[in-house]
């Protein structure tokens, strides 16, 4: 069921912005209501950013940009005061003001800080916003500069400040890739990518669980430092992206695979046999491919994480799963045939829709013991052995049965972060004791 009506979560940036504005107004009150509080509040709103990883560089750039923009504002006011004839025509005055915007932006290029260009231009406009009230004194202009710098400083301080939190590295989180993006051919949204990458970088132990082969998962995740082995192929294998290798494969016995392949061949269907050989995923193609198989081959044949092969698999290959893609009617017939011929418990069968091929269905065959639950236990053992401590496994599942818009993935990662790093007001005292 798709969730069409929802209230988006109240983000940290919104809360921090409101907090910064309140602090600016409070400073205005404590200063005896001198100056314009809007200058500081506007600067705080402009300078607030979602993240502040390098606080020193961030603070310097923001304050420096504000001062530089205000300096251009002083220069403009001084020019208009020294040459009053320029203010006789507002068209001329505005033309000169626009030229100063150009100069303020260009100055950031000259000093090789183009990232603060917009801030410099906005600081300039804040200085001259009341023009043509040219009776403004330079003392008042200085006050504007001070309040703008105060607003910038408040934004930086609020942005880098946070409630004390306590990390829980002893937790191992399992997250399904289908809850981050529903389509195996599509990358996760940029906001989800940034959040997940930050969690990995912060030390969170997150195991991604996917129905699909590593090629799809790596493509979905993009350039991300995934530090924990992934469960791929619906529990048939554990894959280590750090070393580009398979740590575990719940393989189908060769004799079982041959019996199944004989049935599929007799049914006149095309079969893909996914095997693991050393560090590589090899896909053996058997039969005459239909349109869906041909299209997928063209999409994925250049992937560095899989190799398409013709003929029979090698004795040393470990068979992860077998797959048939065909029309829904033929898939139902094949499933019934397999269940009636082979003994129960030989295979785990999964019937799936193929998002890229709406007129086809996929029938997947795994070893009966190849399950996500069983592979989670193996991942837990592997990570515990590597880090040398007992871990607490935790599944992070969406509240809805299906992924809807992007915000659902962000809510899921938000719940993960709240569990991994909850607010702990006693955390500073614990660190002192340690």
C-alpha positions as CSV (number, residue, x, y, z in Angstrom):
1,X,0.0,0.0,0.0
2,X,1.5,3.3,-1.0
3,X,1.6,6.1,1.5
4,X,0.4,9.1,-0.4
5,X,-0.3,11.4,2.5
6,X,2.3,12.0,5.2
7,X,3.9,14.6,7.2
8,X,7.7,14.8,6.5
9,X,10.0,14.5,9.4
10,X,11.3,17.6,11.2
11,X,14.9,17.7,10.1
12,X,17.9,18.7,12.2
13,X,18.7,21.6,9.9
14,X,15.2,23.1,10.5
15,X,15.6,22.8,14.2
16,X,19.1,24.2,14.2
17,X,18.0,27.2,12.0
18,X,15.2,28.0,14.4
19,X,17.6,27.7,17.4
20,X,20.1,30.0,15.7
21,X,17.5,32.7,15.0
22,X,16.3,32.5,18.7
23,X,19.9,33.0,19.9
24,X,20.3,36.0,17.6
25,X,17.1,37.6,18.9
26,X,18.2,36.8,22.5
27,X,21.5,38.6,21.8
28,X,19.6,41.6,20.4
29,X,17.5,41.7,23.6
30,X,20.6,41.4,25.9
31,X,22.3,44.2,24.0
32,X,19.5,46.7,24.8
33,X,17.6,46.3,21.6
34,X,20.3,48.1,19.6
35,X,20.8,47.6,15.9
36,X,18.7,45.4,13.6
37,X,18.1,41.8,14.8
38,X,17.1,40.8,11.3
39,X,20.7,41.2,10.1
40,X,21.9,38.6,12.5
41,X,18.9,36.3,12.0
42,X,19.1,36.5,8.2
43,X,22.9,35.7,8.3
44,X,22.2,32.8,10.6
45,X,19.6,31.4,8.2
46,X,21.8,31.8,5.2
47,X,24.9,30.2,6.8
48,X,23.1,27.2,8.3
49,X,24.2,24.0,6.6
50,X,23.0,20.4,7.0
51,X,26.5,19.2,7.9
52,X,29.7,20.8,9.3
53,X,32.4,18.1,9.1
54,X,35.4,20.5,9.1
55,X,34.2,23.1,11.7
56,X,37.3,25.2,11.6
57,X,37.4,25.6,7.8
58,X,33.6,26.1,7.8
59,X,33.6,28.8,10.4
60,X,36.5,30.7,8.8
61,X,34.9,30.6,5.4
62,X,31.5,31.8,6.7
63,X,32.9,34.6,8.8
64,X,35.4,35.7,6.2
65,X,32.7,35.7,3.5
66,X,30.5,37.9,5.6
67,X,33.3,40.3,6.3
68,X,34.3,40.4,2.6
69,X,30.7,41.1,1.5
70,X,30.2,43.8,4.1
71,X,33.5,45.4,3.0
72,X,32.0,45.7,-0.5
73,X,28.9,47.2,1.1
74,X,31.1,49.8,2.8
75,X,32.8,50.6,-0.5
76,X,29.4,51.0,-2.2
77,X,28.0,53.3,0.5
78,X,31.3,55.3,0.5
79,X,31.2,55.7,-3.3
80,X,27.6,57.0,-3.2
81,X,28.5,59.4,-0.4
82,X,31.6,60.8,-2.1
83,X,29.8,61.1,-5.5
84,X,26.2,62.2,-4.7
85,X,25.4,62.8,-8.3
86,X,25.3,59.0,-8.8
87,X,22.2,58.8,-6.6
88,X,20.2,61.3,-8.6
89,X,19.0,58.5,-10.8
90,X,17.9,55.3,-9.2
91,X,18.6,53.4,-12.4
92,X,22.2,54.4,-12.2
93,X,22.4,53.6,-8.5
94,X,21.0,50.2,-9.0
95,X,23.3,49.6,-12.0
96,X,26.3,50.4,-9.8
97,X,24.8,48.2,-7.1
98,X,24.6,45.3,-9.5
99,X,28.2,46.0,-10.7
100,X,29.3,45.7,-7.0
101,X,27.5,42.3,-6.8
102,X,29.5,41.2,-9.8
103,X,32.7,42.5,-8.1
104,X,31.9,40.8,-4.8
105,X,31.4,37.5,-6.5
106,X,34.4,37.9,-8.8
107,X,36.6,38.6,-5.7
108,X,35.9,35.2,-4.4
109,X,37.2,33.7,-7.6
110,X,40.3,35.8,-7.4
111,X,41.1,34.6,-3.9
112,X,40.2,31.0,-4.9
113,X,37.2,30.7,-2.6
114,X,34.3,30.4,-5.1
115,X,32.2,28.3,-2.6
116,X,31.5,31.5,-0.5
117,X,30.4,33.6,-3.6
118,X,26.7,33.5,-2.7
119,X,27.4,34.4,0.9
120,X,29.6,37.4,-0.1
121,X,27.0,38.7,-2.5
122,X,24.2,38.3,0.1
123,X,26.3,40.0,2.8
124,X,26.8,42.9,0.5
125,X,23.1,43.3,-0.2
126,X,22.4,43.1,3.5
127,X,24.6,46.1,3.9
128,X,23.0,48.2,1.2
129,X,19.4,47.0,1.5
130,X,18.0,50.3,2.8
131,X,19.5,52.3,0.0
132,X,18.6,55.0,-1.2
133,X,18.2,56.1,2.4
134,X,21.7,57.5,2.0
135,X,21.4,59.3,5.3
136,X,22.5,56.1,7.0
137,X,25.7,56.7,9.0
138,X,28.8,54.6,8.7
139,X,28.3,53.8,12.4
140,X,25.0,52.2,11.5
141,X,26.6,50.4,8.7
142,X,29.3,49.1,11.1
143,X,26.5,47.9,13.3
144,X,25.0,45.9,10.4
145,X,28.4,44.4,9.8
146,X,28.7,43.4,13.5
147,X,25.2,41.9,13.5
148,X,25.9,40.0,10.3
149,X,29.1,38.6,11.7
150,X,27.2,37.7,15.0
151,X,24.5,35.8,13.0
152,X,27.2,34.0,11.0
153,X,29.1,33.0,14.2
154,X,25.9,31.9,15.9
155,X,25.0,29.7,12.9
156,X,28.4,28.1,12.9
157,X,28.4,27.5,16.7
158,X,24.8,26.0,16.6
159,X,25.7,23.9,13.5
160,X,28.7,22.3,15.1
161,X,27.1,21.9,18.5
162,X,25.0,18.8,19.2
163,X,23.5,17.0,22.2
164,X,25.8,14.4,23.8
165,X,25.3,11.0,22.2
166,X,26.6,7.5,23.0
167,X,27.6,5.2,20.1
168,X,26.7,1.6,20.2
169,X,29.4,-0.2,18.1
170,X,28.2,-3.5,19.6
171,X,25.1,-3.5,17.4
172,X,25.1,-5.1,13.9
173,X,22.3,-3.7,11.8
174,X,20.7,-5.5,8.8
175,X,19.2,-3.2,6.2
176,X,17.5,-4.4,3.0
177,X,18.6,-2.6,-0.2
178,X,15.0,-2.8,-1.4
179,X,14.1,-0.4,1.4
180,X,16.7,2.1,0.1
181,X,15.6,1.9,-3.5
182,X,13.0,-0.4,-5.0
183,X,14.6,-0.9,-8.4
184,X,17.8,-2.9,-8.7
185,X,18.9,-0.9,-11.8
186,X,18.6,2.5,-10.0
187,X,21.1,4.1,-7.6
188,X,19.9,5.1,-4.2
189,X,18.9,8.8,-3.8
190,X,21.8,11.1,-3.1
191,X,20.4,12.1,0.4
192,X,20.2,8.4,1.3
193,X,23.7,7.8,-0.1
194,X,25.2,10.6,2.0
195,X,23.4,9.5,5.2
196,X,24.4,5.9,4.8
197,X,28.0,6.7,3.9
198,X,28.3,8.9,7.0
199,X,27.0,6.1,9.2
200,X,29.6,3.8,7.8
201,X,32.3,6.4,8.3
202,X,31.1,7.0,11.9
203,X,31.7,3.4,12.8
204,X,28.2,1.9,12.5
205,X,28.1,-1.8,11.6
206,X,25.6,-2.1,8.8
207,X,25.1,-5.3,6.7
208,X,23.2,-4.7,3.4
209,X,20.9,-7.5,2.5
210,X,20.0,-7.9,-1.2
211,X,18.0,-10.3,-3.4
212,X,20.4,-9.5,-6.2
213,X,24.0,-10.3,-7.2
214,X,26.8,-7.9,-6.1
215,X,26.9,-6.2,-9.4
216,X,23.5,-4.6,-8.7
217,X,24.3,-3.8,-5.1
218,X,27.6,-2.1,-5.9
219,X,25.9,-0.2,-8.8
220,X,23.1,1.0,-6.4
221,X,25.4,2.1,-3.7
222,X,27.9,4.0,-5.9
223,X,31.2,5.1,-4.5
224,X,30.7,4.1,-0.8
225,X,33.1,2.6,1.6
226,X,31.1,-0.4,2.7
227,X,33.0,-1.9,5.6
228,X,30.7,-4.8,6.5
229,X,30.2,-7.9,4.3
230,X,26.9,-8.0,2.4
231,X,24.3,-10.7,2.1
232,X,23.6,-11.1,-1.6
233,X,21.5,-13.3,-3.9
234,X,18.7,-13.6,-1.4
235,X,20.9,-15.4,1.2
236,X,22.8,-17.6,-1.2
237,X,26.2,-15.8,-0.5
238,X,28.1,-13.4,1.7
239,X,30.1,-10.9,-0.3
240,X,33.0,-8.7,0.9
241,X,33.1,-5.4,-1.1
242,X,36.4,-4.5,0.6
243,X,38.3,-7.4,-1.0
244,X,35.9,-8.1,-3.9
245,X,35.4,-11.7,-2.8
246,X,32.8,-14.2,-1.6
247,X,33.2,-15.3,2.0
248,X,30.4,-17.8,2.0
249,X,28.2,-19.6,-0.6
250,X,25.2,-21.7,0.3
251,X,25.7,-23.8,-2.9
252,X,23.3,-26.1,-4.7
253,X,24.7,-29.6,-4.9
254,X,25.8,-30.5,-8.5
255,X,23.5,-33.5,-8.8
256,X,20.5,-31.4,-7.7
257,X,21.4,-28.7,-10.2
258,X,21.7,-31.3,-13.0
259,X,18.3,-32.7,-12.3
260,X,16.7,-29.3,-12.3
261,X,18.6,-28.2,-15.5
262,X,17.2,-31.3,-17.2
263,X,13.6,-30.4,-16.4
264,X,14.1,-26.8,-17.5
265,X,15.8,-27.9,-20.8
266,X,12.9,-30.4,-21.4
267,X,10.4,-27.5,-20.8
268,X,12.3,-25.6,-23.6
269,X,13.1,-22.6,-21.3
270,X,16.3,-20.6,-21.1
271,X,18.2,-21.0,-17.9
272,X,20.9,-18.9,-16.2
273,X,23.1,-20.7,-13.7
274,X,24.9,-18.3,-11.3
275,X,28.1,-19.8,-9.9
276,X,31.0,-18.5,-7.8
277,X,34.5,-19.3,-9.0
278,X,37.3,-17.9,-6.8
279,X,36.4,-14.2,-6.5
280,X,34.2,-14.0,-9.6
281,X,30.5,-14.5,-10.3
282,X,30.1,-16.6,-13.5
283,X,26.8,-16.9,-15.2
284,X,26.3,-19.8,-17.5
285,X,23.6,-19.3,-20.2
286,X,21.8,-22.4,-21.3
287,X,19.3,-22.5,-24.2
288,X,17.9,-19.9,-26.5
289,X,17.4,-16.5,-24.7
290,X,14.1,-14.7,-24.9
291,X,13.7,-10.9,-25.2
292,X,14.1,-10.2,-21.5
293,X,17.2,-12.3,-21.2
294,X,18.8,-10.5,-24.2
295,X,18.0,-7.1,-22.8
296,X,19.4,-7.9,-19.4
297,X,22.6,-9.3,-21.0
298,X,23.1,-6.1,-22.9
299,X,22.6,-4.1,-19.6
300,X,24.9,-6.1,-17.4
301,X,27.5,-7.8,-19.7
302,X,30.1,-5.0,-19.1
303,X,29.9,-5.2,-15.3
304,X,33.3,-6.0,-13.7
305,X,31.4,-8.0,-11.0
306,X,30.1,-10.8,-13.3
307,X,31.2,-12.9,-16.2
308,X,28.8,-14.4,-18.8
309,X,29.8,-17.9,-19.9
310,X,28.6,-20.3,-22.6
311,X,28.5,-24.1,-22.1
312,X,28.7,-26.1,-18.9
313,X,30.0,-25.0,-15.6
314,X,33.2,-26.3,-14.1
315,X,33.4,-28.9,-11.3
316,X,35.1,-26.4,-9.0
317,X,32.3,-23.8,-9.5
318,X,29.9,-23.3,-6.6
319,X,26.3,-22.9,-7.8
320,X,24.6,-20.1,-5.9
321,X,21.2,-20.2,-7.7
322,X,19.5,-20.9,-11.0
323,X,17.0,-18.7,-12.7
324,X,14.4,-18.8,-15.4
325,X,12.7,-15.7,-16.9
326,X,9.6,-16.3,-19.0
327,X,6.0,-15.3,-19.4
328,X,3.8,-15.6,-16.3
329,X,1.8,-18.6,-17.7
330,X,4.9,-20.6,-18.6
331,X,6.5,-19.8,-15.3
332,X,3.5,-21.1,-13.4
333,X,3.6,-24.3,-15.6
334,X,7.3,-24.8,-14.9
335,X,7.0,-24.2,-11.2
336,X,4.2,-26.9,-11.0
337,X,6.3,-29.3,-13.1
338,X,9.3,-28.9,-10.8
339,X,7.2,-29.4,-7.7
340,X,5.6,-32.5,-9.1
341,X,8.8,-34.2,-10.3
342,X,11.5,-33.3,-7.7
343,X,11.2,-34.3,-4.0
344,X,10.1,-31.6,-1.6
345,X,12.8,-29.8,0.3
346,X,15.4,-30.0,-2.5
347,X,15.1,-26.4,-3.6
348,X,13.7,-23.1,-2.3
349,X,11.8,-21.5,-5.1
350,X,11.0,-17.8,-5.3
351,X,8.7,-16.2,-7.9
352,X,9.4,-12.5,-8.6
353,X,8.3,-9.7,-10.8
354,X,11.0,-8.3,-13.1
355,X,10.7,-4.5,-12.8
356,X,12.5,-3.9,-16.1
357,X,10.5,-6.5,-18.0
358,X,6.8,-6.1,-17.0
359,X,5.6,-8.9,-19.4
360,X,7.9,-11.5,-17.7
361,X,8.3,-13.2,-14.4
362,X,11.4,-14.6,-12.8
363,X,11.6,-18.1,-11.1
364,X,14.6,-18.4,-8.8
365,X,15.9,-21.7,-7.4
366,X,18.1,-21.8,-4.3
367,X,19.4,-24.6,-2.1
368,X,16.8,-25.4,0.6
369,X,19.3,-24.3,3.3
370,X,20.1,-21.0,1.5
371,X,18.1,-18.4,3.4
372,X,18.7,-14.8,4.5
373,X,18.2,-15.9,8.2
374,X,20.9,-18.5,7.9
375,X,23.4,-16.1,6.2
376,X,22.7,-13.4,8.8
377,X,24.1,-15.9,11.4
378,X,27.2,-16.4,9.3
379,X,27.7,-12.6,8.9
380,X,27.3,-12.2,12.6
381,X,29.9,-14.9,13.3
382,X,32.3,-13.4,10.8
383,X,32.1,-9.8,12.1
384,X,32.3,-10.9,15.7
385,X,35.5,-12.9,14.9
386,X,37.0,-9.9,13.1
387,X,36.2,-7.3,15.8
388,X,36.7,-9.7,18.7
389,X,33.5,-8.9,20.6
390,X,30.0,-10.1,21.0
391,X,27.5,-8.2,18.8
392,X,23.8,-7.7,19.0
393,X,22.0,-8.2,15.7
394,X,19.2,-5.8,14.8
395,X,16.9,-5.8,11.8
396,X,15.9,-2.3,10.6
397,X,12.7,-2.7,8.6
398,X,10.3,0.0,7.2
399,X,7.0,0.7,8.9
400,X,5.3,0.0,5.5
401,X,5.5,-3.2,3.6
402,X,6.9,-1.4,0.5
403,X,9.2,1.5,-0.2
404,X,7.2,4.5,-1.3
405,X,8.9,7.9,-1.8
406,X,12.5,8.8,-0.8
407,X,11.5,10.0,2.6
408,X,10.8,6.5,3.7
409,X,14.4,5.4,3.2
410,X,15.5,8.5,5.2
411,X,13.1,7.7,8.0
412,X,14.5,4.1,8.1
413,X,18.1,5.4,8.3
414,X,17.0,7.9,10.9
415,X,15.7,5.1,13.1
416,X,18.9,3.3,12.6
417,X,21.0,6.3,13.7
418,X,18.7,6.9,16.7
419,X,19.4,3.3,17.8
420,X,23.2,3.4,17.0
421,X,23.8,6.8,18.5
422,X,21.0,7.8,20.9
423,X,21.1,11.0,22.9
424,X,22.8,10.4,26.2
425,X,23.1,13.4,28.5
426,X,25.5,11.4,30.8
427,X,27.9,10.6,27.9
428,X,30.4,13.4,28.8
429,X,30.6,12.2,32.4
430,X,31.2,8.6,31.2
431,X,34.1,9.7,29.0
432,X,35.7,11.6,31.9
433,X,35.5,8.4,34.1
434,X,37.2,6.4,31.3
